[in-house]
Amino acid sequence: MKGNLAIIACLAAGIAAGRTGLAPSWLTGHDLPVYILSALIFQVGIGLGASDDLRRMRQSFGAGMLLLPLATIAGTLLFSAAGVFLLGDRSLADCLALGSGFGYYSLSSILIADIKGAAPDAAELATIALLANIIREMSALFGASLFARWGGRYAPISVAGINSMDVCLPSIVREADGKDVVPLAVTHGMALEVSVPVLIGIFCGA
């Protein structure tokens, strides 16, 4: 919760700095987001390579464990596509790109801003992606018991998106009433983490 509030506070501070003209030119240029994006992707690779969870996942991996992340991707994109009817000024590709963050608010928003580049709606889309993915993470954190009651023990994993392997893992284990879901939750999070730049790149480039 504190982390999400800090992100929202930083966003508000950035908007204020941009509106008042206090932000220096090097902060508003195109190069900085590229550097930040590269550092984030590099950090993802380091985390995947060094994680003990990755080693445990390899040991317990089965092809069936990919069914849940595939279902999460399909369900998320299906409901994201419905955004076309709610956001009349947004294309289908934009709505799908917004949904393709799967809770990874930092990387997805920077990716969208970078790929969209000079497009007039790039900053707006990136902001929507940031807020949508923060809301997804907070919903998974505070609604785990509700999702488990409605959809079964695997539902909180799917709702958590990439956060099923870290932030939301304790609540997932608690609601699933057992640590046997840990390999599945970690595999789910890692599969979605890898899919984020791929899917956003496809939809933003469409």
C-alpha positions, -999 to 999 in steps of 0.1 A, spaced: 0 0 0 27 25 9 46 17 -23 15 24 -44 8 57 -25 45 67 -31 41 61 -68 9 81 -70 26 109 -50 55 109 -74 31 111 -104 13 140 -88 46 158 -81 57 152 -117 25 166 -131 28 197 -109 65 202 -119 55 199 -156 26 223 -153 46 249 -135 76 247 -158 99 238 -130 111 206 -146 145 210 -164 147 202 -201 168 170 -196 138 155 -177 113 162 -204 135 150 -233 131 117 -252 165 102 -241 159 98 -204 129 74 -207 150 52 -231 177 49 -205 153 42 -177 135 16 -198 168 -1 -207 178 -2 -170 144 -17 -160 146 -45 -186 182 -52 -175 170 -54 -139 143 -78 -149 169 -100 -165 191 -99 -134 162 -107 -112 152 -137 -133 187 -150 -135 196 -146 -99 163 -156 -83 161 -187 -62 125 -189 -73 137 -194 -109 158 -224 -98 128 -239 -79 105 -232 -108 129 -252 -132 128 -281 -108 90 -282 -105 82 -270 -140 55 -287 -161 39 -277 -193 5 -275 -176 18 -246 -154 17 -224 -185 -20 -228 -188 -28 -203 -161 -6 -174 -174 -20 -181 -209 -55 -179 -194 -46 -147 -176 -33 -131 -208 -64 -141 -228 -88 -129 -202 -71 -96 -196 -69 -88 -233 -105 -98 -238 -117 -74 -211 -92 -48 -222 -107 -49 -257 -141 -40 -242 -125 -7 -233 -132 4 -269 -168 7 -260 -161 27 -228 -133 49 -243 -147 59 -276 -116 79 -286 -93 49 -281 -84 23 -307 -85 -14 -300 -47 -15 -302 -44 12 -275 -69 -6 -252 -50 -39 -256 -16 -21 -249 -31 -6 -217 -41 -41 -205 -8 -57 -214 10 -44 -183 -5 -72 -161 2 -51 -130 37 -40 -140 30 -3 -137 66 10 -140 77 -9 -171 44 -8 -190 40 30 -187 75 37 -197 73 13 -226 41 29 -239 56 64 -236 88 53 -254 72 33 -282 45 59 -289 73 86 -289 61 118 -304 24 108 -306 2 135 -290 -15 109 -267 17 91 -256 19 107 -222 -19 103 -216 -18 66 -225 13 60 -203 -5 77 -173 -36 56 -178 -14 24 -180 3 35 -147 -30 40 -129 -47 9 -143 -18 -14 -133 -15 2 -98 -53 -4 -93 -48 -40 -105 -21 -46 -79 -41 -30 -51 -72 -50 -61 -52 -82 -59 -37 -73 -25 -69 -63 -8 -94 -85 -26 -76 -119 -26 -101 -135 -3 -130 -123 -24 -114 -136 -56 -106 -169 -40 -142 -173 -28 -156 -164 -63 -131 -181 -86 -113 -207 -65 -77 -209 -52 -61 -200 -85 -82 -168 -91 -60 -146 -69 -29 -157 -88 -45 -146 -121 -58 -113 -108 -24 -104 -93 -7 -106 -127 31 -104 -125 28 -96 -88 18 -132 -81 55 -139 -77 64 -112 -52 41 -86 -37 9 -106 -37 25 -140 -30 19 -141 8 -19 -134 4 -21 -159 -24 -5 -186 -2 -28 -177 26 -60 -178 5 -49 -211 -12 -43 -226 22 -10 -241 13 25 -234 -2 19 -259 -30 7 -230 -52 41 -212 -49 57 -227 -80 26 -220 -100 24 -184 -88 61 -178 -95 59 -193 -130 27 -173 -136 44 -140 -126 76 -147 -146 57 -157 -177 37 -125 -176 68 -104 -169 84 -116 -201 52 -111 -221 48 -74 -211 74 -58 -234 65 -83 -262 27 -75 -262 30 -38 -256 55 -36 -285 31 -54 -307 0 -34 -298 17 0 -297 33 -6 -330 0 -17 -346 
